[in-house]
Amino acid sequence: MIEIDVLQRLAKYDKKESHCVKMHRWFDYRNHICIVFEKLGPSLFDFLKRNKYSPFPVDLVREFGRQLLESVAYMHDLRLIHTDLKPENILLVSSEFVKLPVCKKTSDETNSRCLPKSSAIKLIDFGSTAFDSQLHSSIVSTRHYRAPEIILGLGWTHSCDIWSVGCILVELCTGEALFQTHENLEHLAMMERVLGPLPEHMIQKATKGAEKYFRRSRLNWPEGAVSRDSIRAVRKLDLLKNLVSRHADSSRSSLVNLLHGLLKFEPSERLTAREALEHPFFKEPA
């Protein structure tokens, strides 16, 4: 019923294309709430998976990013926070795709890669959406896309969506989730590996539950690692600009600059969705 309430609110105020899935109707069938949506294509995650996690071209990432930020900006204008942005919750409008040949550099073999015929997307799954005025649960967002303030117990607001958008754009560019982890200390270590050290003022404000991740105002890493595999997982990461430049040479500088604006540790310093849409990355010709 929360999702239905959110979907009705999104539809009521939609003066332009919001890139949010449209609900046709809902009904109660033997105490089961059923929602009828418009028919859409696969999620961006499913598309990546079917394509053997081959990254999307930068021009396509630009179009996906623009629409996603327009959707998030629309929600934030309505004082709604999605809280569960991830490639699984971004669906292509059409299932149609084209196959393009890709020549391997190591041999004469030719592989094919799939690209969607249309870049149009829709945002789905508003079951975890929160109103900014309501009491917030302590943990939100799927692990890989969870902002640092949530892990540190500092509270969260609209800017947690912006962090998730940054993680999603990196994943679409590289084909892999930026922070592939299931444990908080390792997650924070990965963040520092990619983005530099956490701000001391955030560490000092961390809740008692998060204090265990630190020693003398610095991350307790690698001393606190649960395994050598965990240490290796962190070490294989690189600075954000290096991770992105392997896949997006032509738009490296503007894209990396945008990502740094979305992935600021301090929530208040992150770009808003509206500010991000004005970034030079979205002004470049396809």
N, C-alpha and C positions, 0 to 999 in steps of 0.2 A: 504493500500500500504506500510505503514511502516512495518507491520508484514511480508508481502511478501519479502520486502528487507532484513529483519533480517533473515527469514527462508532460503533465498537463500545464504546469507553470512554464516550461520551456516553449510549448506550443502556443500558449496564450500571448506571450510577449515577442514571439518571433516575427519581427518586421522584415527580416531579410534571411538569407540562407545561413542557418546557424551550424550546419553540418552535424546536427544531433539527430539520432534516429527518430522517426515519426511513429507514434502509437496510433493505430487505427481505432482500437477499442479494447476494453477489458471486460471480463465476466467472471463470476464465481460459479465454479462447477464442483458441486459436492465438497464445499469448503476448500477447494483449490483455486487460488487466484490465477487466472490465465490472462496473458496479455498478447494481443495481436499486433505485430509490427509489419512495416513495409518489408518486402523481400530485398535482401542485400547479398553481396558476395562474401568471399572468405575474409578472415582477419588478416592484418599485415603479418602477424606471427605465422599463421598458417601458410601464407604465401611464401614467406622466407623459408619455412620448413620444407615445403614442396620443392623449393628451388635450391635445396641443399645449403641453405643459409648463405647464399650468394647475396651480397649487399645490393641495395638499390642504387642507381646512378644519382649523382648529386642533384641534378635538375629535378628528378622525381622526389627526392627527399625534400627539396625546397617547396614543392607543391603540397606534399603531405604536411610539412611543418606549418605552412601558411594556413591551411585549412584547420589543422589541429589547434593552432593558437587562436584562430577566429572563434572556434567553438568554445575554447576555454575562456576567452575574453567575454563572450556572450554570457556564459555561466557566471563568471565573476561579477559582471554588471548586475546580475540578478541576485547577487550575494549567496551564490551556491558554490560549493567546493566539491569537485568530483571525487577526489581522494583515492581513486583506483585507476589512474591512467596507465596504460600499458599497451603494447602492440596487439594483444589478444582482444582489447576493447575498442580497436579502431578497425572498422570494416570497409573494404572496397565496395563501392556502390554496384559495380558490375563484376561478374565472374569471368568475363572475357579476357584473354591474354594472347600475347604473340610470342613465338619462339624465335630467338635470334642466335645465330651461330657465334660461338666464342672459340677462338683458336688458342690452344695451350701453347705456352712459351717453351715448354720442355719437349714437345714432340709435334708431329704433324697432325695429331688427332684433332678433330673438331668437336667440341661439345656445344650443346645449346643451352641457353638460359631463357627463362621466362620473364616477361615484363607485362604488367597489366595494360590493357588497351586504354583504359581511362584512369586518370589520377584522382578521380572524385572519391572521397571517403566520408564515412559517417561515424560519429562517436556513439558508443552504446554503453549499457550496464550502469544505470544510475541508482542501483540498489544500495550503494554505500555513500551516496551523495549526502553532504551535510550542509545545513544552513549555517552561515557564519555566526548567527546569533544563538545557536543552540549549544548545549553542553557537548564538548568533544570527547570522544573516547581517546585513550592514551596512545593506542596503536592503530594506525591506518596504513593503507597502501600495500601492494604486493611487494615483498622483500626487495627485489632487484631495483625497484623504482622508489624506494622509501627515502625520504629526505633525512639529513643528519639530525635536525632538531627533534624529529620523532624518536630516533634511537636514543638521544640524550635526555629525553623526557622534558623538553623545554616548551612543549605546547606547539600547536601548528595552526596555520590559517591558509589563505589562498595560495601563498607562495609554495606550499608543498606540492601543488599541482605543477608549478613552474619547474621545480626540480625534476619531477617525473618526465615532463616534456623534454628536458635536456637529455636525460638518460635514453629516452625513446629515439631521439634524433641521432645520437651516437650509434645506437643499435641498428638503425636503418642504414647508416653509412658503412658500418663494418660487418654487419650480418650476425654479430654476437652481442648478447647483453653486456653492458659495461661492467656491472658489478655482479658477477656470478657467485653468490655466496648464500649461506644459510645461517650465518652466525654473526652476532653484532660486532665483536672485536675485529674479526677478519674484515667485515664490511667497512668499518671505520678505517682500518689499515689500507684497504683498497682505495678509499676516498683520498687519503693522504698521499698515496702513491701517484694518483692521477692528477690531483688538484693542489697538492702542497699541504702543509700542516694546518690542523684545525685551529681556529682562533682561540686564544687563551681564555677570553671572557666567556665563550660558550662552554669550555671545559669546566670552568669554575662554577657555572650555573647548573651543571648537570645534576640530575636527581641522584639520590643515594643508590638507586638501582643501576645507574650508569657509571658511578664513581669507580667501580671495580675495573673499568677498562683503562684507567689512568694511574700513573705513578709520577709524583712531583710535577704535576701540570703538563705531562706529556703522555701520549698514547703508550700503553704498556705492550709494545710490539718491537721485536718478535718474541720477547720473553714470555708473554702470556698466550702465545699461539697454542692451539690444541693439538697440532700435529705438524710434521715437516711438510706434508702435502699442502697444508694451509699456508705455510710460509712461501712455498713454491708458487701457489696460486696468486699470491700478492706480488711476488717478484716478477712474474711474467707480464704484469701490466706495465704501462709506460705513462709518461706525461700525456695529458689530453691532446696537445697539439701533434705529438708524434703518432698517437693512435689514429687520429683522424687523417693525418697527411698521407698515410699509407693507402687510403682509399679515395681521397678527395683533393688531389693536388691542385686542380684548377680553381677551386673555391676555398682553398685551405684557410687563408687569412681571415676572410669575413665570416666563414662558418665557425672557425675556432673562437673568434671574438664573440660571436653570438652565444656559443655554448658556454663560454666562461661567464657570460652575463646571466645565463639560466641556471648555472651550477655554482653559484656563490654559496659558501658555507653559511654566511649570515643571511637569514631569510629576508630581512628588510632591504638588503642590498641587491637582491635579485631583480632582474627586469620584470615588469608586469607583462601580462600577455599583450596589452595594447602597445607598450613600449617595444616589445620584441618584434611586433609586426612592422614597425618603422625601421628596423635594422637594415643596414645596407645589403645583407645577405639576400633579403627578399626583393631588393631592387635590381639585382643582376639579371640580365636577359638569359632566358633558357637556351 
